Amino acid sequence: MVIERDGPLESLKHKVKTRLMGKLTERSSHPMEIPHEELEWQLDYILKGVAGEGRPPRLSAEQEHRLKEEILEEMVGLGPLSELLADPTISEIMVNGPKDIFVERHGRLARVEAEFRDLDHVRTVIERLLRPTGVCLNESEPCVDASLPDGTRVNIVIPPLVLNGPTMTIRKTMRQLTLDDLIRFDSLTEQAAEFLGACVKAKANLVISGGTSTGKTTLVTILSAFISPDERIITIENVAELLLLNREHWVRLVAKPPNLEGRGEIPLRTLVRNALRMRPDRLILGEARSGEAMDVVQAMQAGHDGVITILHANSPHAALERLQTLMLMSDVELPARACQIQISNAVDLVIHLARYADGSRRVASIAHVLDSASDDFHLEELFVLESRGSRPDGTLDGSLRYTGVRPKFLKKFQLSQVAIPSWIRQEADKA
């Protein structure tokens, strides 16, 4: 049931809404700054007060519920996004203008029937969505990349840069996953999960690579659970995405974009250099994008073990090539060959993730980095995804297989007093 626009119920709604706004104005509060439960309490209180004046229309329980729903939606609601954000099966929401909304469920894209009323409705929702972030969006700054308080990542582009109308891409923060979840999803095997957990405990230097939306940040979050609780963790990100739960000693550094005049930017490289002076036990770089790669690699070489960094790449080998390219973008003039040698000496393991036709995200390869004896990187796969085709339900039938190769950095296990998995020792004894 929708409230009649020109009837007594609409008049009542306008009266209640006006009084509620007046209450908030007295407190110098914006509706988006008030907890939802408090807004509902204030709304109930005002509605009862209005009911005691004169002869307002008698409301059924259904009408009263709908009235309060409409008032809250008009004041703080996110329109069609509210229901989509609350749906636990949706991982990403894509808005291509007022009438075109798509979502990703279980790795597959689908259009939904929900839509905005018009362009003004989209603009209002964007303003409400961005209000907690303090980020401005206007014709001078027509695109933003922001993180909501719960870790949800939002990218918004408005005209004139996009012709469809305001466009939003919202990547939701899903529930906290564990290695057991990844095993259940066939993203990892028990053997590979045991090995990765041991590598983190042993302070191996990890590069986690993959394409967009392959689960790189999720894997970093999961692996961080194996870091000892008494270690000091410093994360460095362009946009805050990492959520390391139950961490008492965690410092979060987030880059700052330039202002409208192009000033005030604090890039990732500045944060990396500063983080190295903050006595980190663990350094996690959300994504290497430029010259900060030089500082991270050199930090690994200088004794900062247990570093984790994310890279966009389509293979483990391509990840190291990209890392080399990023090092060459720094102001330190090193030959490409010198960068290659430093990477080979610093990085222990490359964990590569990929998305497949069935929508699944899986670890496709785990490879250790060998010494660079020629003008190329040398990697050797410890685990490789072997596909056995498709199951009857269309999902990929495959799993990671241990290749029997002995990891080159087992000395770190010994120095960190981390037990080497028995199946590795057995394979090493055979060799």
C-alpha positions as CSV (number, residue, x, y, z in Angstrom):
1,M,0.0,0.0,0.0
2,V,1.4,3.4,-1.0
3,I,0.3,6.6,0.8
4,E,-2.2,8.6,-1.3
5,R,-0.4,11.7,-2.5
6,D,-3.2,14.2,-2.0
7,G,-5.2,12.6,0.8
8,P,-5.3,13.0,4.6
9,L,-2.7,10.4,5.0
10,E,-0.2,12.3,2.8
11,S,-1.0,15.4,4.9
12,L,-0.3,13.5,8.0
13,K,3.0,12.2,6.6
14,H,4.1,15.7,5.7
15,K,3.2,17.0,9.2
16,V,5.1,14.2,11.0
17,K,8.1,14.5,8.7
18,T,8.2,18.3,9.2
19,R,8.2,17.9,13.0
20,L,10.9,15.2,12.9
21,M,13.1,17.5,10.8
22,G,12.5,20.3,13.2
23,K,13.6,18.1,16.1
24,L,16.8,17.2,14.3
25,T,17.4,20.9,13.4
26,E,17.2,21.8,17.0
27,R,20.0,19.3,17.7
28,S,22.0,20.5,14.6
29,S,21.9,17.0,13.4
30,H,21.6,15.6,9.9
31,P,19.2,12.5,9.6
32,M,22.1,10.4,8.3
33,E,24.1,11.1,11.5
34,I,21.3,9.7,13.8
35,P,21.3,5.9,14.6
36,H,18.4,4.2,12.8
37,E,16.8,3.0,16.0
38,E,16.8,6.5,17.5
39,L,15.1,7.9,14.3
40,E,12.4,5.2,14.6
41,W,11.9,6.1,18.3
42,Q,11.6,9.8,17.5
43,L,9.2,9.0,14.7
44,D,7.0,6.9,17.0
45,Y,7.0,9.6,19.6
46,I,6.0,12.4,17.2
47,L,3.3,10.2,15.5
48,K,1.7,9.6,18.9
49,G,1.8,13.3,19.7
50,V,0.1,14.2,16.4
51,A,-2.5,11.5,17.0
52,G,-3.5,13.3,20.2
53,E,-4.2,16.6,18.3
54,G,-7.4,17.2,16.6
55,R,-8.8,14.4,14.5
56,P,-6.1,12.9,12.3
57,P,-7.0,9.9,10.1
58,R,-7.3,6.7,12.0
59,L,-4.5,4.4,10.9
60,S,-4.5,0.6,10.7
61,A,-1.3,-1.2,11.8
62,E,-0.4,-1.7,8.1
63,Q,-1.0,2.0,7.3
64,E,1.1,3.1,10.3
65,H,4.0,0.8,9.3
66,R,3.9,2.0,5.7
67,L,3.7,5.6,6.8
68,K,6.9,5.3,8.9
69,E,8.6,3.3,6.2
70,E,8.0,6.1,3.6
71,I,9.1,8.9,6.0
72,L,12.4,7.1,6.9
73,E,13.0,6.2,3.2
74,E,12.5,9.9,2.2
75,M,14.8,11.1,4.9
76,V,17.6,8.6,5.1
77,G,16.8,5.8,2.7
78,L,19.0,4.6,-0.2
79,G,16.1,3.8,-2.5
80,P,16.5,0.5,-4.4
81,L,20.0,0.1,-3.0
82,S,18.7,-0.5,0.6
83,E,17.3,-4.0,-0.3
84,L,20.3,-4.9,-2.5
85,L,22.8,-3.9,0.2
86,A,20.9,-6.0,2.7
87,D,20.9,-9.1,0.5
88,P,23.8,-11.4,1.7
89,T,23.9,-13.2,-1.7
90,I,24.9,-10.0,-3.6
91,S,28.6,-9.2,-3.7
92,E,28.5,-6.2,-6.1
93,I,26.0,-3.7,-7.2
94,M,26.3,-1.8,-10.5
95,V,24.1,1.2,-11.3
96,N,24.2,2.4,-14.9
97,G,21.8,5.4,-14.6
98,P,18.3,5.5,-12.9
99,K,16.7,2.6,-14.7
100,D,19.6,0.1,-15.2
101,I,20.8,-1.8,-12.1
102,F,22.8,-5.0,-12.2
103,V,24.2,-7.2,-9.4
104,E,26.7,-10.0,-9.0
105,R,25.5,-13.1,-7.2
106,H,27.8,-16.1,-6.8
107,G,30.1,-14.7,-9.4
108,R,27.5,-14.1,-12.1
109,L,26.0,-10.8,-13.3
110,A,22.2,-10.3,-13.5
111,R,19.9,-7.4,-14.0
112,V,17.4,-6.6,-11.3
113,E,13.9,-5.0,-11.6
114,A,14.6,-2.4,-9.0
115,E,15.1,1.2,-10.3
116,F,15.3,4.8,-9.2
117,R,12.5,7.2,-9.7
118,D,14.5,9.7,-11.7
119,L,17.9,11.4,-11.9
120,D,17.1,13.5,-8.8
121,H,16.5,10.3,-6.8
122,V,19.9,8.9,-7.9
123,R,21.6,12.2,-6.9
124,T,19.9,12.2,-3.5
125,V,21.0,8.6,-2.8
126,I,24.6,9.3,-3.9
127,E,24.7,12.3,-1.5
128,R,23.4,10.1,1.4
129,L,25.8,7.3,0.5
130,L,28.8,9.6,0.5
131,R,27.9,11.7,3.5
132,P,29.6,9.4,6.1
133,T,32.8,9.4,4.0
134,G,33.2,13.2,3.8
135,V,34.0,12.9,0.1
136,C,32.6,15.5,-2.3
137,L,31.2,14.7,-5.7
138,N,30.5,17.5,-8.2
139,E,31.3,18.7,-11.7
140,S,34.8,19.7,-10.7
141,E,35.3,16.3,-9.0
142,P,33.1,14.0,-11.2
143,C,34.5,10.7,-10.0
144,V,35.2,9.4,-6.5
145,D,36.5,6.2,-5.0
146,A,35.5,5.9,-1.3
147,S,35.1,3.4,1.5
148,L,32.0,3.3,3.7
149,P,32.3,2.8,7.5
150,D,31.6,-1.0,7.1
151,G,34.3,-1.4,4.5
152,T,32.0,-1.4,1.5
153,R,33.9,0.2,-1.5
154,V,32.1,2.7,-3.7
155,N,33.1,4.1,-7.0
156,I,30.9,6.8,-8.5
157,V,31.2,8.6,-11.9
158,I,28.8,11.4,-12.9
159,P,28.2,13.4,-16.1
160,P,29.9,14.8,-18.1
161,L,32.4,11.9,-17.8
162,V,29.6,9.2,-18.3
163,L,26.7,9.5,-20.7
164,N,24.3,7.0,-19.0
165,G,23.7,9.2,-16.0
166,P,25.3,8.8,-12.6
167,T,27.0,5.5,-12.4
168,M,27.8,3.6,-9.2
169,T,29.8,0.4,-8.6
170,I,29.5,-0.8,-5.0
171,R,31.6,-3.7,-3.8
172,K,30.1,-5.0,-0.6
173,T,32.0,-6.2,2.4
174,M,31.0,-9.8,2.7
175,R,30.9,-11.8,6.0
176,Q,34.3,-12.7,7.5
177,L,35.5,-15.8,5.7
178,T,38.1,-18.3,6.9
179,L,40.4,-20.8,5.2
180,D,37.8,-23.5,6.0
181,D,35.3,-21.5,3.9
182,L,37.7,-21.3,1.0
183,I,38.2,-25.1,1.2
184,R,34.5,-25.6,1.2
185,F,34.1,-23.3,-1.8
186,D,36.9,-25.4,-3.6
187,S,39.0,-22.3,-3.8
188,L,41.8,-24.1,-1.9
189,T,42.7,-27.6,-0.8
190,E,43.4,-28.5,2.9
191,Q,47.0,-29.1,2.0
192,A,47.4,-25.7,0.3
193,A,45.6,-23.9,3.1
194,E,47.9,-25.5,5.7
195,F,50.9,-24.4,3.7
196,L,49.8,-20.8,3.3
197,G,49.0,-20.5,7.0
198,A,52.4,-21.8,7.8
199,C,54.1,-19.4,5.3
200,V,52.4,-16.4,7.0
201,K,53.5,-17.6,10.5
202,A,57.1,-18.1,9.1
203,K,57.1,-14.5,7.8
204,A,57.5,-15.4,4.1
205,N,57.2,-12.4,1.8
206,L,54.0,-12.8,-0.3
207,V,52.7,-11.3,-3.5
208,I,49.0,-11.9,-4.1
209,S,48.1,-11.4,-7.7
210,G,45.0,-11.7,-9.8
211,G,42.5,-9.8,-11.9
212,T,39.7,-7.6,-10.8
213,S,37.3,-9.1,-8.2
214,T,39.2,-12.4,-7.9
215,G,39.3,-12.3,-4.1
216,K,42.8,-10.9,-3.5
217,T,41.7,-8.6,-0.6
218,T,39.6,-11.4,0.9
219,L,42.6,-13.8,0.9
220,V,44.8,-11.2,2.6
221,T,42.2,-10.7,5.3
222,I,42.0,-14.4,5.8
223,L,45.8,-15.0,5.9
224,S,46.2,-12.1,8.4
225,A,44.5,-14.3,11.0
226,F,47.8,-16.4,11.1
227,I,49.8,-13.3,12.2
228,S,50.6,-13.5,15.9
229,P,48.3,-11.2,18.0
230,D,51.3,-9.6,19.7
231,E,52.7,-8.3,16.3
232,R,52.3,-4.7,15.2
233,I,50.6,-4.6,11.8
234,I,50.6,-1.6,9.5
235,T,48.3,-1.6,6.5
236,I,48.7,0.9,3.6
237,E,45.8,1.4,1.2
238,N,44.6,3.8,-1.5
239,V,41.0,3.2,-0.3
240,A,40.3,1.4,3.0
241,E,39.2,-2.1,2.3
242,L,41.1,-4.5,4.6
243,L,39.2,-5.5,7.7
244,L,41.5,-7.4,10.1
245,L,39.1,-8.5,12.9
246,N,40.1,-8.8,16.5
247,R,43.4,-6.9,16.1
248,E,44.5,-4.7,19.0
249,H,47.7,-3.5,17.4
250,W,46.8,-2.5,13.9
251,V,47.6,0.9,12.3
252,R,45.7,1.8,9.2
253,L,47.2,4.2,6.7
254,V,45.1,5.5,3.8
255,A,46.3,7.7,0.9
256,K,44.9,11.2,0.5
257,P,43.9,12.4,-3.0
258,P,44.6,15.9,-4.2
259,N,42.1,18.7,-3.5
260,L,40.3,20.7,-6.2
261,E,43.4,22.8,-6.8
262,G,45.5,19.6,-7.2
263,R,47.2,20.1,-3.9
264,G,47.4,18.2,-0.6
265,E,47.9,14.7,-2.1
266,I,49.5,12.1,0.2
267,P,50.5,9.2,-2.1
268,L,51.0,5.6,-1.2
269,R,54.8,6.0,-1.5
270,T,54.9,8.6,1.3
271,L,52.8,6.3,3.5
272,V,55.1,3.3,2.8
273,R,58.2,5.3,3.7
274,N,56.5,6.6,6.9
275,A,55.3,3.1,7.8
276,L,58.9,1.8,7.7
277,R,59.7,4.3,10.5
278,M,56.8,3.1,12.6
279,R,58.5,-0.2,13.8
280,P,56.2,-2.6,11.9
281,D,56.3,-6.3,12.6
282,R,54.1,-6.8,9.5
283,L,53.6,-4.5,6.5
284,I,50.6,-5.1,4.2
285,L,50.3,-3.0,1.1
286,G,46.7,-3.1,-0.2
287,E,47.8,-2.7,-3.8
288,A,51.1,-1.6,-5.3
289,R,50.4,1.0,-8.0
290,S,53.5,3.0,-8.6
291,G,57.0,3.9,-7.2
292,E,56.0,2.6,-3.7
293,A,56.9,-0.8,-5.1
294,M,60.6,0.2,-4.9
295,D,60.3,0.9,-1.2
296,V,58.4,-2.2,-0.4
297,V,60.9,-4.5,-2.3
298,Q,63.9,-2.8,-0.7
299,A,62.2,-3.1,2.7
300,M,61.9,-6.9,2.2
301,Q,65.6,-7.0,1.3
302,A,66.5,-4.9,4.4
303,G,65.0,-7.4,6.8
304,H,61.3,-6.6,6.9
305,D,60.0,-10.1,6.6
306,G,56.4,-11.1,6.4
307,V,55.4,-8.4,3.9
308,I,52.2,-8.9,1.9
309,T,51.4,-6.9,-1.2
310,I,48.6,-7.1,-3.8
311,L,49.1,-6.7,-7.5
312,H,46.8,-6.8,-10.5
313,A,48.2,-9.3,-13.0
314,N,47.0,-12.3,-15.1
315,S,49.7,-14.8,-14.0
316,P,52.4,-15.2,-11.3
317,H,55.1,-14.3,-13.9
318,A,53.2,-11.3,-15.0
319,A,52.9,-10.2,-11.4
320,L,56.7,-10.0,-11.0
321,E,57.0,-8.2,-14.3
322,R,54.5,-5.7,-13.1
323,L,56.3,-5.3,-9.8
324,Q,59.5,-4.6,-11.8
325,T,57.7,-2.0,-14.0
326,L,56.4,-0.2,-10.9
327,M,59.9,-0.1,-9.4
328,L,61.1,1.6,-12.5
329,M,58.4,4.3,-12.0
330,S,60.1,5.4,-8.8
331,D,62.6,8.3,-8.6
332,V,65.4,5.8,-7.9
333,E,67.3,5.2,-11.1
334,L,68.0,1.5,-11.1
335,P,68.5,-0.6,-14.3
336,A,65.7,-3.1,-15.0
337,R,68.1,-6.0,-14.3
338,A,68.9,-4.7,-10.8
339,C,65.2,-4.4,-10.0
340,Q,64.7,-8.0,-11.3
341,I,67.5,-9.3,-9.0
342,Q,66.1,-7.4,-6.0
343,I,62.6,-8.9,-6.6
344,S,64.0,-12.4,-7.0
345,N,65.9,-12.1,-3.7
346,A,63.0,-10.4,-1.8
347,V,59.8,-12.2,-2.8
348,D,59.3,-15.7,-1.5
349,L,55.9,-16.7,-2.9
350,V,53.4,-15.6,-5.5
351,I,49.8,-16.6,-4.9
352,H,47.7,-16.2,-8.0
353,L,43.9,-16.1,-8.0
354,A,41.5,-16.2,-11.0
355,R,37.8,-16.2,-11.8
356,Y,36.4,-19.0,-13.9
357,A,33.4,-19.4,-16.3
358,D,31.2,-20.8,-13.5
359,G,31.7,-17.6,-11.5
360,S,34.0,-19.2,-8.9
361,R,37.1,-17.5,-7.5
362,R,40.0,-19.9,-6.9
363,V,43.7,-20.0,-6.1
364,A,45.1,-21.0,-9.5
365,S,48.8,-21.2,-8.6
366,I,51.2,-21.0,-5.7
367,A,54.8,-20.5,-6.9
368,H,58.1,-19.7,-5.2
369,V,60.5,-17.3,-6.8
370,L,63.9,-18.6,-7.8
371,D,67.2,-16.8,-8.1
372,S,67.3,-14.7,-11.3
373,A,70.2,-16.2,-13.4
374,S,69.2,-14.6,-16.7
375,D,67.2,-11.6,-18.0
376,D,63.9,-13.1,-16.8
377,F,62.1,-14.2,-13.7
378,H,62.1,-17.8,-12.7
379,L,59.3,-19.3,-10.8
380,E,58.5,-22.9,-9.9
381,E,54.9,-23.9,-9.0
382,L,54.4,-25.6,-5.7
383,F,50.6,-25.9,-6.2
384,V,48.8,-25.8,-9.5
385,L,45.1,-25.9,-10.3
386,E,44.3,-29.0,-12.3
387,S,40.9,-29.0,-14.1
388,R,39.0,-32.1,-14.8
389,G,36.3,-30.4,-16.8
390,S,32.8,-29.4,-15.6
391,R,30.4,-31.1,-13.2
392,P,26.8,-31.8,-14.2
393,D,25.7,-28.5,-12.5
394,G,28.1,-26.5,-14.7
395,T,30.7,-25.8,-12.0
396,L,34.4,-26.3,-12.5
397,D,35.7,-29.7,-11.4
398,G,39.3,-29.2,-10.3
399,S,41.6,-28.7,-7.4
400,L,45.0,-27.6,-6.4
401,R,47.7,-30.3,-6.7
402,Y,51.0,-30.2,-4.8
403,T,53.8,-30.6,-7.3
404,G,56.2,-32.1,-4.9
405,V,58.7,-29.2,-5.2
406,R,60.5,-28.3,-2.0
407,P,60.0,-24.6,-1.1
408,K,63.3,-22.7,-1.3
409,F,62.5,-20.6,1.9
410,L,62.1,-23.4,4.4
411,K,64.9,-21.8,6.5
412,K,62.4,-19.1,7.4
413,F,60.2,-21.8,9.0
414,Q,63.1,-22.9,11.1
415,L,64.1,-19.4,12.2
416,S,60.5,-18.6,13.1
417,Q,60.1,-21.9,14.9
418,V,57.2,-22.9,12.6
419,A,56.6,-26.6,12.0
420,I,57.2,-27.6,8.4
421,P,54.2,-29.6,7.1
422,S,54.9,-33.3,7.3
423,W,54.1,-33.9,3.6
424,I,56.7,-31.3,2.6
425,R,59.4,-33.0,4.7
426,Q,58.5,-36.4,3.2
427,E,58.8,-35.0,-0.4
428,A,62.1,-33.3,0.6
429,D,63.4,-36.6,2.0
430,K,62.6,-38.4,-1.3
431,A,64.6,-35.8,-3.2
